[in-house]
Amino acid sequence: MLIMNTLKIAIQKSGRLSEHSVTMLKEAGMHLTNGKRTLLAYSSSFPLEILYLRDDDIPQYVGDQVADAGIIGEDVLVESGNNLEIIQRLGFSRCRLSLAIPKEINYDDLGWFSGKRVATSFPNILRNYLERHNLHAEIHELNGSVEIAPAIGLADGILDIVSSGSTLISNGLKEVEVVMQSEAVLVSSPKLSHIKQVLLEDFLFRIRAVLAARDNKYILLNAPNDRINEICRILPGMKGPTVMPLAEPGWSSIHSVLSESQFWSVINQLREVGAEGILVIPIEKMIV
């Protein structure tokens, strides 16, 4: 396999973001050799080379064109300060960066942090956030275990990643301000050759088909013919639902695609207007 004709993608070496990234690649038909031990893997079904890296190294590798693109948390990208283009939001590894303080403290507004000591692994994001709100605080940069900083007297509050909030609760903290939302994103090098750009477009085509399938369901239902127009208004589909007559006179089968976010509210509406035998089927790939 020629390196010049291979797309190089950097992903996190370990952790949930890495697992989700590899799963997405497999769903897109890019089966990888087991390369985590050597930090390098190849796909036998697509001209793709995977570099397994520390997450905070990925922006620099992509920015320096060692990798053509990278999958990384948006929070890590913003913290790095690298001016890389986000070419696709991937919808997994969602979290938020939040300010938190000991739960027993009364908190009125962001001004509480003025003059306080704040521990974080994201000093650049915190500094920029405070500057936007005309606040000054003493920032303590930590590489891990940020949540224990208030308990040991190192800081008055923290800025840290929050998913469920259980870690904050277990350490006697409460979330008081959301600084930014984050998810896994695909970023690319600012200068790709024509060949690499073509490969990246093909890669994106596959990834977007997988993501579209995850966000949508295929729905089939039976309905009396006098309710078809009403049901079609509820189920617009990609270009309108497919309607096919059933063997039983006066009834039809209606097929459509429904987004996950609309699912339950739409299902309830369908039942109310007489839809029966509703089937919901996962979509493996979806080309739009």
Secondary structure as GFF3:
##gff-version 3
##sequence-region A 1 288
A	DSSP	three_ten_helix	3	5	.	.	.	ID=ss1
A	DSSP	beta_strand	7	12	.	.	.	ID=ss2
A	DSSP	alpha_helix	16	27	.	.	.	ID=ss3
A	DSSP	beta_strand	40	42	.	.	.	ID=ss4
A	DSSP	beta_strand	48	53	.	.	.	ID=ss5
A	DSSP	three_ten_helix	55	57	.	.	.	ID=ss6
A	DSSP	alpha_helix	58	63	.	.	.	ID=ss7
A	DSSP	beta_strand	69	73	.	.	.	ID=ss8
A	DSSP	alpha_helix	74	80	.	.	.	ID=ss9
A	DSSP	beta_strand	85	89	.	.	.	ID=ss10
A	DSSP	beta_strand	95	102	.	.	.	ID=ss11
A	DSSP	three_ten_helix	110	113	.	.	.	ID=ss12
A	DSSP	beta_strand	117	120	.	.	.	ID=ss13
A	DSSP	alpha_helix	123	132	.	.	.	ID=ss14
A	DSSP	beta_strand	138	141	.	.	.	ID=ss15
A	DSSP	three_ten_helix	146	148	.	.	.	ID=ss16
A	DSSP	beta_strand	157	162	.	.	.	ID=ss17
A	DSSP	alpha_helix	166	170	.	.	.	ID=ss18
A	DSSP	beta_strand	173	182	.	.	.	ID=ss19
A	DSSP	beta_strand	184	188	.	.	.	ID=ss20
A	DSSP	alpha_helix	194	214	.	.	.	ID=ss21
A	DSSP	beta_strand	216	224	.	.	.	ID=ss22
A	DSSP	three_ten_helix	225	227	.	.	.	ID=ss23
A	DSSP	alpha_helix	228	234	.	.	.	ID=ss24
A	DSSP	beta_strand	242	245	.	.	.	ID=ss25
A	DSSP	beta_strand	251	259	.	.	.	ID=ss26
A	DSSP	three_ten_helix	260	262	.	.	.	ID=ss27
A	DSSP	alpha_helix	263	272	.	.	.	ID=ss28
A	DSSP	beta_strand	276	282	.	.	.	ID=ss29
###
